[in-house]
Amino acid sequence: MPNSKPWDLVVIGGGSAGLVASKTAAGFGARVLLVERARLGGDCLWTGCVPSKALIAAAHGTATAARLRGPAAPPSARDDFRAAMESVDRSINSIAPTDSREALEAADVTVMTGDAHFTSDHSLNVDGEEVLFRQALIATGTPPALPDIAGMDDVTVRTSEDFWDLNDLPGRLVVLGGGAIGCELGQAMSRLGSQVTLIQRGPRLLPKEEESAAHIVHAAMERDGVTIMTGTGVESLRGAGGGAGVLTLDDGSSVEFDTLLVAYGRAPHTKELALDRAGVSTDARGYVGVNGMLRTSHPRIWAAGDVTGLPKFTHTAGMNGSVAATNAILGLRRTAEERVIPRVTFTSPEVAAVGLQEADADAQSHRVVTWEHQHSDRAIAEADTDGYTRIVVDRRGRILGGTIVGPRAGETVGELTLAVGAKLSTSTISNVIHPYPTFNDALWNAAVADVRHRLGRGAVAVAVRVLSRVRSGVVGRRSV
């Protein structure tokens, strides 16, 4: 437990960034204290990545079984939902030991439970106890953001944090927000039997993704029974008892619900940390300001994960936790990756993207190559051809980014991310044998299409034709 001797590094927050940072620093021989107010593992384990993917998998199985049974034997939606939530619990409990106190202590990290706030640039107060440190790392994450809507206090509002406390399938579920979380959970719950209405303030779903990708997901969700209302705002809420209520929309219409899920993104709560006492600055929204090395405005205090306002992904948080801890303990100047960060929306179909996108491509410097999945043999075999694989390349054929829409797009984007990060060309990808038939084969075909395009143009095309003619002449003479 804490004592009068300063810790080499105190990490505040036991989510992805904090866990990786703590283990990294301890691995370098530093004395590390990790302070977590609630459960080790953070949002990803308990309320985010793990439970949502378990629910999606269960919902996919339910939808598949329903199609196989046909209309003659409708499934029991209540039983399906309870089975899905049991699967969520099993998944969490199977992964939790990896992030446990025992696992951290085995890695030479000391764990302290409590609420922390700074008392100076070298000390913290954790539930009344003073903790001294030489360096500190802030990794407190971000909770779900709630909108300012009249009547919110009169209704039980669910977010991604407490959605998992539901015991029974909502008959009528309203989802506010058409980003990744809203689309993932909305589609899954519709497949499990809820009557789902998704309300999106903006003109379309998934505003951070390509419009063509969003349209495919929109159509897929509607096929799964989700009612989607875009370009629609909420004026007020009125409770109806038992968690139910009525939404009044900006066009004057109303929507009734049994359960309301708000998926409006996330926002930092950093005031409680008393960062001013440590000389740590935040921006107007409350995010901790960091430089490229993840150092805050105080030279001995660092930050990583969602609290920095950098892309809010578990994989980004973990990587940046490692970068910040390495710089803090070893005095290196590693920088956080901001260019090559993959993202996946785990709807059906999945949407995965990394790097430069079509909308940002310059027609003079870049070329966009799209391989529609209606030409992908695996997609044809599975009768799932609505998606596509799209890459953006420069004049030399180097892959700068792209988007993949389709089953297991989140797996294929790994190769695409490697290509972007390593500055590989389409020639390199096309020369690697890919297994057939897979959905990943579409990326290879897109690379081959670009290589063929470049071979048919300019000096390369001339050289190819000359070599072909010379070779034809040599073979012809030898055969005479």
C-alpha positions in Angstrom: 0.0 0.0 0.0 1.1 3.7 -0.4 3.7 5.0 2.0 5.9 8.1 2.4 8.2 7.1 -0.4 7.2 8.6 -3.7 6.1 6.2 -6.4 8.0 6.3 -9.7 4.7 6.4 -11.5 1.1 6.7 -10.3 -1.5 5.8 -12.9 -5.0 7.1 -12.4 -7.5 4.8 -14.1 -7.6 1.1 -14.6 -9.0 0.9 -18.2 -7.1 0.0 -21.3 -4.7 2.9 -21.2 -4.0 2.6 -17.5 -3.6 -1.2 -17.5 -1.1 -1.1 -20.3 0.8 1.9 -19.0 1.1 0.3 -15.5 2.4 -3.0 -16.8 4.8 -1.3 -19.2 6.3 0.9 -16.5 6.6 -2.0 -14.1 8.3 -4.0 -16.8 11.0 -1.4 -16.9 11.6 -1.8 -13.2 9.6 1.2 -11.9 7.6 1.3 -8.7 4.1 1.7 -10.0 0.8 2.4 -8.2 -2.5 2.1 -10.2 -5.5 3.9 -8.7 -8.9 2.8 -9.8 -12.2 4.0 -8.4 -14.4 1.1 -9.4 -13.6 -2.0 -11.5 -10.3 -2.9 -13.2 -10.7 -3.3 -16.9 -12.6 -0.1 -17.6 -15.4 0.5 -20.0 -14.1 -1.9 -22.6 -14.4 -4.9 -20.4 -17.5 -4.1 -18.4 -19.8 -1.9 -20.6 -18.2 -1.5 -24.0 -16.3 -3.7 -26.4 -16.7 -7.1 -24.7 -20.4 -7.0 -23.7 -21.5 -5.4 -26.9 -19.7 -7.9 -29.1 -21.1 -10.8 -27.1 -24.6 -9.4 -27.5 -24.0 -8.9 -31.2 -22.8 -12.4 -31.6 -25.8 -13.8 -29.7 -28.2 -11.6 -31.8 -26.6 -12.9 -35.0 -27.1 -16.5 -33.9 -30.7 -15.7 -33.1 -31.3 -14.1 -36.4 -29.7 -16.9 -38.3 -31.7 -19.5 -36.4 -34.9 -17.6 -37.0 -34.3 -17.6 -40.8 -33.6 -21.4 -40.7 -36.8 -22.1 -38.7 -38.9 -19.9 -41.0 -42.2 -18.3 -40.0 -43.9 -21.5 -38.8 -41.9 -21.6 -35.5 -41.3 -18.0 -34.2 -38.6 -17.8 -31.5 -39.2 -16.9 -27.9 -37.8 -13.4 -27.8 -37.7 -13.3 -24.0 -35.7 -16.5 -23.8 -33.4 -15.3 -26.6 -32.6 -12.0 -24.8 -31.9 -13.7 -21.4 -29.6 -16.2 -23.2 -27.9 -13.3 -24.9 -27.3 -11.5 -21.6 -26.0 -14.7 -20.0 -23.5 -14.9 -22.9 -22.5 -11.3 -22.1 -21.8 -12.2 -18.5 -19.8 -15.3 -19.5 -17.7 -13.3 -21.9 -16.9 -10.6 -19.3 -16.1 -13.2 -16.6 -13.8 -15.1 -18.9 -11.8 -12.0 -19.7 -11.9 -10.2 -16.4 -9.0 -12.3 -14.8 -6.6 -10.8 -17.3 -7.2 -7.3 -15.9 -7.6 -8.3 -12.3 -5.7 -7.1 -9.2 -4.0 -10.5 -9.0 -2.8 -10.2 -12.6 -1.5 -6.7 -12.0 0.3 -7.7 -8.8 1.9 -10.6 -10.6 3.3 -8.0 -13.0 4.7 -6.0 -10.0 2.0 -3.3 -10.1 0.4 -2.2 -6.8 -3.3 -1.5 -7.0 -5.2 1.0 -4.8 -9.0 1.4 -4.9 -10.5 4.9 -4.4 -11.3 8.3 -5.9 -8.2 10.3 -6.6 -7.6 14.0 -7.0 -4.4 16.0 -7.2 -3.2 18.1 -4.2 0.0 19.3 -5.9 2.2 18.5 -8.9 3.7 15.6 -6.9 0.9 14.4 -4.7 -2.6 12.9 -4.8 -5.4 12.4 -2.3 -7.0 8.9 -2.6 -10.0 8.7 -0.3 -8.2 10.8 2.3 -4.8 9.2 2.0 -1.8 11.1 0.6 0.1 9.5 -2.2 3.4 10.9 -3.4 4.8 10.4 -6.9 7.7 11.4 -9.1 5.5 11.1 -12.3 1.8 10.6 -12.9 -0.3 9.4 -15.8 -4.0 10.4 -16.2 -6.0 7.6 -17.8 -9.5 8.2 -16.5 -11.4 7.7 -19.7 -14.7 9.3 -20.6 -18.3 8.5 -19.5 -21.2 8.6 -21.9 -22.5 12.1 -22.8 -26.1 13.0 -22.1 -28.1 15.5 -24.1 -29.9 18.5 -22.5 -33.5 17.6 -23.3 -36.5 18.9 -21.3 -37.9 16.2 -19.1 -34.8 14.1 -18.9 -35.1 13.9 -15.1 -38.5 12.3 -15.3 -37.4 9.3 -17.3 -35.0 6.4 -16.7 -32.3 7.0 -19.3 -30.0 4.1 -20.2 -26.5 4.6 -21.7 -23.9 2.1 -22.7 -22.9 1.9 -19.0 -26.1 0.6 -17.5 -27.8 -0.9 -20.5 -26.4 -4.2 -19.4 -28.5 -4.1 -16.2 -31.6 -4.9 -18.2 -33.2 -8.1 -17.1 -36.1 -8.3 -19.6 -36.3 -7.6 -23.3 -37.7 -4.1 -24.0 -40.8 -4.3 -26.1 -40.2 -0.8 -27.5 -36.7 0.4 -27.5 -35.8 3.9 -28.7 -32.1 4.6 -29.4 -31.0 8.2 -29.6 -27.8 8.5 -31.7 -26.8 6.9 -35.0 -23.1 6.5 -34.4 -21.3 3.2 -33.9 -22.8 2.4 -30.5 -26.4 3.3 -31.4 -26.3 1.3 -34.7 -24.6 -1.8 -33.1 -26.9 -2.1 -30.1 -30.0 -1.0 -32.1 -29.5 -3.7 -34.7 -28.7 -6.4 -32.1 -31.7 -5.6 -30.0 -34.0 -5.7 -33.1 -32.7 -9.1 -34.0 -33.4 -10.2 -30.4 -37.0 -9.2 -30.7 -37.3 -5.6 -29.6 -39.3 -3.1 -31.6 -36.4 -0.6 -32.2 -36.7 3.0 -33.3 -33.4 4.8 -33.9 -33.4 8.6 -34.0 -30.5 10.4 -35.5 -30.1 14.2 -35.4 -27.9 14.3 -38.4 -28.8 13.5 -42.0 -27.5 9.9 -42.0 -26.1 7.1 -39.9 -22.4 6.7 -39.1 -21.4 10.3 -40.0 -17.7 9.5 -39.6 -17.8 6.8 -42.3 -18.2 6.9 -46.0 -21.7 7.8 -47.1 -21.9 4.7 -49.3 -21.0 2.6 -46.3 -23.6 4.3 -44.1 -26.3 3.6 -46.8 -25.5 -0.1 -46.8 -25.7 -0.3 -43.0 -29.0 1.7 -43.0 -30.6 -0.7 -45.5 -29.4 -3.7 -43.5 -30.8 -2.4 -40.2 -34.1 -1.7 -41.8 -34.2 -5.3 -43.1 -33.6 -6.3 -39.5 -36.7 -4.4 -38.5 -35.2 -1.1 -37.2 -37.2 2.0 -37.8 -34.7 4.7 -38.6 -35.5 8.5 -38.4 -32.6 10.7 -39.6 -32.5 14.5 -39.5 -34.8 14.4 -36.5 -34.3 16.2 -33.2 -35.9 15.5 -29.8 -37.8 18.4 -28.2 -38.8 16.9 -24.9 -39.4 13.7 -22.8 -42.3 12.7 -20.7 -42.3 9.8 -18.3 -45.1 7.2 -18.3 -44.0 5.1 -15.3 -41.8 2.0 -15.0 -39.0 3.4 -17.2 -41.4 4.0 -20.1 -42.1 7.4 -21.7 -42.9 9.4 -24.7 -40.5 11.5 -26.9 -41.8 14.6 -28.6 -39.8 15.2 -31.8 -39.0 18.5 -33.5 -41.7 17.9 -36.2 -44.4 17.7 -33.5 -44.7 13.9 -33.7 -44.2 11.6 -30.8 -42.6 8.2 -30.2 -43.5 5.9 -27.2 -40.9 3.7 -25.6 -40.4 1.2 -22.8 -36.7 1.7 -22.7 -34.6 4.7 -23.8 -31.0 4.3 -24.8 -28.9 7.4 -25.3 -25.8 6.9 -27.5 -24.6 10.5 -28.1 -20.9 9.8 -27.7 -18.7 10.5 -24.7 -17.4 13.5 -22.8 -14.7 13.9 -20.1 -15.3 14.5 -16.5 -12.0 15.9 -15.3 -13.1 18.6 -12.9 -13.0 16.1 -10.0 -9.3 15.5 -10.6 -8.4 19.0 -9.5 -5.9 19.2 -12.3 -5.3 22.9 -11.7 -3.5 22.0 -8.5 -1.0 20.0 -10.5 -0.6 22.6 -13.3 -2.3 20.4 -15.9 -4.4 22.3 -18.5 -7.6 21.1 -20.3 -9.4 22.4 -23.3 -12.8 24.0 -23.3 -14.5 20.6 -23.3 -12.5 19.3 -20.4 -10.1 17.0 -22.3 -6.5 16.9 -21.0 -4.2 18.6 -23.3 -1.1 16.6 -24.5 1.7 17.0 -26.9 2.7 14.4 -29.4 4.6 12.5 -26.7 1.5 12.5 -24.5 3.0 14.9 -22.0 0.6 17.3 -20.4 1.3 21.0 -19.6 3.2 19.8 -16.6 6.5 18.1 -17.6 6.1 15.2 -15.1 2.5 14.4 -15.7 1.2 12.4 -18.7 -2.1 11.4 -20.1 -3.4 8.6 -22.4 -6.7 7.2 -23.6 -10.1 8.8 -24.1 -9.4 11.6 -21.6 -7.0 13.2 -24.1 -9.6 13.6 -26.8 -7.5 11.5 -29.2 -9.5 8.9 -31.2 -11.6 7.0 -28.7 -10.8 3.3 -29.3 -9.5 0.7 -26.9 -6.6 -0.2 -29.2 -5.6 3.5 -29.4 -5.8 3.8 -25.6 -3.7 0.7 -25.0 -1.0 1.8 -27.5 -0.9 5.3 -26.2 -0.7 4.0 -22.6 2.5 2.2 -23.6 3.9 5.2 -25.3 3.3 7.5 -22.4 4.7 5.1 -19.8 7.8 4.4 -21.9 8.5 8.1 -22.3 7.9 8.7 -18.6 10.1 6.0 -17.3 12.8 5.8 -19.9 12.9 9.4 -20.9 12.3 8.6 -24.6 10.5 10.8 -27.1 8.1 8.3 -28.7 5.1 9.9 -30.3 1.5 8.8 -30.4 0.3 7.4 -33.7 -2.4 9.7 -35.2 -2.2 8.8 -38.9 -2.8 5.1 -39.0 -5.6 4.3 -36.6 -8.1 1.6 -37.7 -11.7 1.7 -36.6 -14.6 -0.8 -36.9 -18.3 -0.5 -36.5 -19.6 -4.0 -35.6 -22.9 -3.9 -37.3 -24.0 -6.5 -39.9 -22.3 -5.8 -42.3 -19.3 -4.5 -40.5 -17.7 -1.2 -41.5 -13.9 -0.9 -41.2 -11.7 2.0 -42.2 -8.2 3.3 -41.8 -6.1 6.2 -43.1 -7.1 8.4 -46.1 -10.7 8.0 -47.3 -12.2 8.6 -50.7 -13.8 12.0 -49.6 -10.3 13.3 -48.7 -8.5 12.0 -51.8 -7.0 14.4 -54.3 -7.9 13.5 -57.8 -4.5 14.9 -59.0 -2.4 12.9 -56.6 -4.5 9.9 -55.6 -6.5 7.1 -57.2 -9.4 5.3 -55.6 -9.9 1.6 -56.4 -13.1 -0.1 -55.4 -13.8 -3.9 -55.6 -17.5 -4.5 -55.2 -18.3 -7.6 -53.2 -20.7 -8.7 -55.9 -17.5 -9.8 -57.7 -16.1 -11.5 -54.6 -16.5 -15.2 -54.8 -16.8 -15.7 -51.0 -19.5 -13.0 -50.8 -21.3 -14.7 -53.7 -21.0 -18.1 -52.0 -22.5 -16.7 -48.8 -25.1 -14.6 -50.7 -23.8 -11.5 -48.9 -22.7 -9.2 -51.7 -23.8 -5.7 -50.6 -20.4 -4.6 -49.4 -17.2 -3.4 -51.0 -13.5 -3.0 -50.5 -12.0 0.4 -51.4 -8.5 1.6 -51.2 -6.8 5.0 -51.8 -3.4 4.9 -53.4 -0.9 7.5 -54.5 0.8 7.8 -57.9 3.4 5.2 -57.0 0.8 2.7 -55.9 1.4 3.1 -52.2 -1.7 2.4 -50.1 -2.8 5.4 -48.1 -6.1 4.1 -46.6 -9.4 2.7 -47.4 -12.8 1.4 -46.3 -14.2 -2.2 -46.1 -17.9 -3.0 -45.8 -18.9 -6.6 -45.3 -18.7 -9.6 -43.0 -15.5 -9.7 -40.9 -14.4 -6.4 -42.3 -12.7 -5.8 -38.9 -10.4 -8.7 -39.7 -9.5 -7.6 -43.2 -8.7 -4.1 -42.1 -5.7 -5.5 -40.2 -3.9 -6.2 -43.4 -5.0 -2.8 -44.8 -3.7 -1.1 -41.7 -0.3 -2.8 -42.0 -0.1 -1.7 -45.6 -0.8 1.9 -44.7 1.5 1.9 -41.7 4.4 0.2 -43.6 3.8 2.3 -46.8 3.3 -0.8 -48.8 2.3 -0.7 -52.5 -0.4 -2.5 -54.3 2.4 -4.4 -56.1 3.5 -5.8 -52.7 0.0 -6.9 -51.8 -0.7 -8.4 -55.2 2.5 -10.4 -55.0 1.4 -12.1 -51.8 -0.6 -15.3 -52.2 -4.0 -14.9 -50.4 -6.1 -17.8 -49.3 -9.2 -18.5 -51.5 -12.1 -18.0 -51.1 -12.1 -15.4 -48.3 -13.6 -12.0 -47.8 -10.0 -10.8 -47.5 -9.6 -11.8 -51.2 -11.4 -8.6 -52.2 -8.5 -6.5 -50.9 -6.1 -8.5 -53.0 -8.3 -8.0 -56.1 -8.4 -4.3 -55.5 -4.6 -4.3 -55.3 -4.3 -6.4 -58.5 -6.7 -4.0 -60.3 -4.5 -1.0 -59.4 -1.3 -2.8 -60.5 -2.9 -3.6 -63.9 -4.0 0.0 -64.2 -0.5 1.2 -63.7 1.0 -1.4 -66.0 -1.3 -0.1 -68.8 -0.1 3.5 -68.5 2.9 5.7 -69.3 6.5 4.4 -69.4 5.6 1.2 -67.7 3.1 0.3 -70.4 5.7 1.1 -73.1 8.3 -1.0 -71.4 5.8 -3.9 -71.0 4.9 -3.8 -74.7 8.6 -3.6 -75.8 9.5 -6.6 -73.6 6.5 -8.6 -74.9 7.5 -7.9 -78.5 11.1 -8.8 -77.9 10.2 -12.0 -76.1 7.8 -12.9 -78.9 10.5 -12.4 -81.5 13.1 -14.5 -79.5 10.6 -17.4 -79.0 9.6 -17.2 -82.7 13.2 -17.5 -83.9 13.9 -20.4 -81.6 10.8 -22.3 -82.9 11.8 -22.0 -86.5 
